Amino acid sequence: MTGTIIPPRFEEDGTASGARTDALTADLVAARIEALLKVLHRRRTELAAQIANLQSVQPSADTRLTVLTAELAGRMSSSVADLNLLIDQAEMFVRELAREAPTA
C-alpha cells in the first residue's frame, strides 16, 4: 500500500483555526469602522463650518429668514451632537474589539 500518510486532526487545530478566523473578522470589522469614522469626522467638520457660516450671517430685515436661519443652525448643532455620540460609540467599539480579539 502506497500513499501519503495524513495525520489525524486534533480538536486544537480547529480551535486555532477558529481563533485565527475570529481575529481576522475582528480586524476587518475594526478597519471598516475606522474607515467610516474618517467619513464621520470629515462630515462633522464640514457641518461645524456650515454652522459657523450660518451664525455669521447678519439678521435680515425679513424676520422669517432670521428665524429660519436660527432654526437651521440649531438643528445642525443637534446633528453635530448626534455625530459626536456616534463617533464616541464607534471608537469605543473599535477599542473593545482590539482588546477582546483572540490572538492567533
DOPA-752193 format. One record per residue (C-alpha): residue number from 1; residue in one letter; x negated, y, z. Coordinates in Angstrom, 1 decimal. Example, Ala and Ser with C-alpha at 12.3 -4.5 7.8 and 13.67 -1.06 7.14 Angstrom:
1,A,-12.3,-4.5,7.8 .
2,S,-13.7,-1.1,7.1 .
//
This chain:
1,M,0.0,0.0,0.0 .
2,T,-1.5,3.3,-1.1 .
3,G,-0.3,6.8,-0.4 .
4,T,-0.6,9.8,1.8 .
5,I,0.0,9.5,5.5 .
6,I,2.4,12.1,6.6 .
7,P,2.1,12.8,10.3 .
8,P,5.3,12.9,12.3 .
9,R,6.8,16.3,13.0 .
10,F,6.9,17.3,16.6 .
11,E,9.5,19.4,18.2 .
12,E,6.8,22.0,19.0 .
13,D,6.3,22.5,15.2 .
14,G,9.9,23.6,14.8 .
15,T,9.7,25.9,17.8 .
16,A,6.6,27.6,16.5 .
17,S,8.2,28.0,13.0 .
18,G,11.3,29.4,14.6 .
19,A,9.3,31.8,16.6 .
20,R,7.5,33.0,13.5 .
21,T,10.8,33.4,11.7 .
22,D,12.2,35.4,14.7 .
23,A,9.1,37.6,14.8 .
24,L,9.3,38.2,11.1 .
25,T,13.0,39.0,11.3 .
26,A,12.4,41.4,14.2 .
27,D,9.6,43.1,12.2 .
28,L,11.8,43.5,9.2 .
29,V,14.7,44.9,11.2 .
30,A,12.4,47.4,13.0 .
31,A,10.9,48.5,9.7 .
32,R,14.3,49.1,8.2 .
33,I,15.5,51.1,11.3 .
34,E,12.3,53.1,11.2 .
35,A,12.9,54.0,7.6 .
36,L,16.4,55.1,8.4 .
37,L,15.1,57.1,11.4 .
38,K,12.9,59.1,8.9 .
39,V,16.0,60.0,6.9 .
40,L,17.9,60.9,10.1 .
41,H,15.1,63.1,11.3 .
42,R,14.9,64.9,8.0 .
43,R,18.7,65.4,7.8 .
44,R,18.7,66.7,11.4 .
45,T,16.0,69.3,10.5 .
46,E,17.9,70.3,7.4 .
47,L,21.2,70.7,9.4 .
48,A,19.4,72.8,12.0 .
49,A,18.1,75.1,9.3 .
50,Q,21.6,75.4,7.9 .
51,I,23.0,76.3,11.3 .
52,A,20.3,78.9,11.8 .
53,N,21.2,80.4,8.4 .
54,L,24.9,80.5,9.3 .
55,Q,24.2,82.1,12.6 .
56,S,22.1,84.8,11.0 .
57,V,25.0,85.9,8.8 .
58,Q,26.4,89.3,9.9 .
59,P,30.0,89.3,10.9 .
60,S,32.3,90.0,7.9 .
61,A,35.0,92.7,7.6 .
62,D,37.3,89.7,7.0 .
63,T,37.7,88.1,10.4 .
64,R,38.8,84.8,8.8 .
65,L,35.4,84.5,7.2 .
66,T,33.7,85.2,10.5 .
67,V,35.9,82.7,12.4 .
68,L,35.3,80.1,9.7 .
69,T,31.5,80.6,9.8 .
70,A,31.5,80.3,13.6 .
71,E,33.7,77.1,13.4 .
72,L,31.4,75.6,10.8 .
73,A,28.3,76.3,12.8 .
74,G,29.9,74.8,15.9 .
75,R,30.9,71.6,14.0 .
76,M,27.4,71.4,12.5 .
77,S,25.9,71.8,16.0 .
78,S,28.1,68.9,17.2 .
79,S,26.8,66.8,14.3 .
80,V,23.2,67.6,15.4 .
81,A,24.1,66.4,18.9 .
82,D,25.6,63.2,17.4 .
83,L,22.4,62.7,15.3 .
84,N,20.3,63.2,18.4 .
85,L,22.2,60.4,20.2 .
86,L,22.0,58.1,17.2 .
87,I,18.3,58.7,16.8 .
88,D,17.7,58.1,20.6 .
89,Q,19.6,54.8,20.5 .
90,A,17.8,53.6,17.3 .
91,E,14.4,54.5,18.7 .
92,M,15.2,52.6,22.0 .
93,F,16.4,49.6,20.0 .
94,V,13.1,49.5,18.0 .
95,R,11.1,49.7,21.2 .
96,E,13.2,46.8,22.7 .
97,L,12.7,44.7,19.5 .
98,A,8.9,45.3,19.7 .
99,R,8.9,44.3,23.4 .
100,E,11.1,41.3,23.1 .
101,A,9.8,40.0,19.7 .
102,P,8.4,36.5,20.0 .
103,T,4.8,36.2,19.2 .
104,A,3.8,33.7,16.5 .
//
